Amino acid sequence: MNGWPLANLTSLENGLVIAEGVTLLILLLLVFYFKGVIRRVHKDHPSFRTSDPLRRWEEESEALCLDLSKTLEEKKAITKRLLEQLDEKIRSLNSSLEEIEEKRRSIAAGEKEVDLHGKVVKMVEAGYKFPEIVRSLKVPKGEVQLIMDLKQYSQ
């Protein structure tokens, strides 16, 4: 698995990750903004005390930001595990496909040899000469000669 891990996600998953990241960023910006406002108010009016509801909102916002951050990290970990599992499945399927393709090729090659042997024998029995068989079947001379020799040997 090379490159950026989020590049392998679906559009929906990417959208969710981006939405959560943007939400987290907005909340963090709001927290820092209001902290700055509170500091300025304290600086300008030392007697002004932050109200309890505002402090509670600040604490809840920070807790929410931490919670969102943890959730995002958990989802990233889950996504990474899923991608690793998918990569393993893909490797397994490719391996199986290669095995099947190899078996198909070996079966096709075996049928071709049996079919070629039968054609050469039929042509010999029909009275065709060696050069005619080679030209007609478009096979190497040595292969036709071997089949003809085996036919003579088996008789």
N, C-alpha and C positions, 0 to 999 in steps of 0.2 A: 504494500500500500504506500504509494509515493505521493508527494505533494501535500496540498492542504487537505486535511481530513474532511472538511465540510464540502469539498468539491464533489464528493460521491453521494451526497444526500439528494433526495428528491426535491422538487420545487416547493412542495408543501412543508417539508422538514426545514429547508433553508428559510422559508418565510417565517416559520415559528421561531427559529433561532434568532433571526433578525428582529422580529417583533419583541421577543423577550429582552434582547440586548438593548433595543431602543428604549423600552419601558424602564429598564434598569438605569440606563444613562439619564433619562429624564428625571427619574426620582432622585438620583444622586445630584444632578444639577439643582433641583429644587431644594434639597437639603442644604447644599452649600450656599445657595442664594439666600435662603432664610437665615442661615447662620451668620452670613455677612450683614443682613439687615438687622439682626438682633445685636450684633457687635456695634454697628453704627449707632443704633438707638441707645445702647448703653454708654457709648462714648459721648454722644451729644447730650443725653439726659441721664446722668448717673443715678438719679433718684428713681428713674423708671425701672420697674421690675417686670421681667417677662411673665406673662400670664401663664397660669398652670395649663390651660387648654393648648396654648401654643407649644409649651414644652412637651406636653403629652403627644401632640401631633408630630413634633420633631423626633421624639423617641420611637413612635410608631413607624414613621417614615424610614428611619434608620433600620429598624427591625425588619420592615418589609423589604428594603434593599438587600439586606443580608440574606433574607429568605429567598428572594428572587435569584441572588447570586448563587446560592447553594443549589437551587433547583436547576439553574442553567448548567452548572458543573455536573450534576447528576445526569442530566440529559445528554451532555457531551460524552460522558463515560458510557452511557447506555448505547449511544449512537456508534461510538468507537467499537464496542463489543459486537454490535450487530454487523457493522461493516467487516470486521474480522471474520465473523461466522459466514457472511455472504461470500467473502473472498475464498474461504476454505471450501464452501459448497461449489463455487465456480471451478476451482482447481480440480475437485473431485469429479464434477461433471465433464470437464475437458479430458481428464484422464480416461473416464469411461467411454467417452466418444472416440478417443484415439484407439482404445482397445477394440471397440466395435468396428471402426473403420479398417483396422488391420485384419480382423477376422473376415470382413467382407472382401477385402482385397485377396486374402489367401484363398477364400472359397472361389472367387471369380477366376483366379489364376489356375486353380485346380480344375475347374470346369473347362477353361480354355485349353489346357493340356490334354484332357480327355477328349474334348471336341476335336482338337488338332490331330491327335493320334487316330481317331476314327476317320477323319477326312482323308488323311494320308493313306490309310489302309484301303479305304474305298476307291481312291484314285488309282492305287497300285493294282487292285483287283480289276478295275475297269480298263487297265492297260495303259495308263498314262506313264510317260517316261519321267525320269528324275528331274530334268530341267523344267519340264512343263509343270510338275507339282510345285517346285520351288517358286516359279513365276506366278502361278495361279494362287497359291496360298500366301505368298509374300512373307515367307519365313526363311531363316538362314539355311544354307545347304546342309550344314552339319546336323541340324535338328531333323531335317527330313531324312538324311542318311541314317541317323540313329534309329529313327522309327522304322525305317525299312529293314535295317539290320536286326532289330528286335523282332520284327514280324517273321523274318526268315529263320531266326534262331528258335522262335517258339514253335515253328512247324516241324 
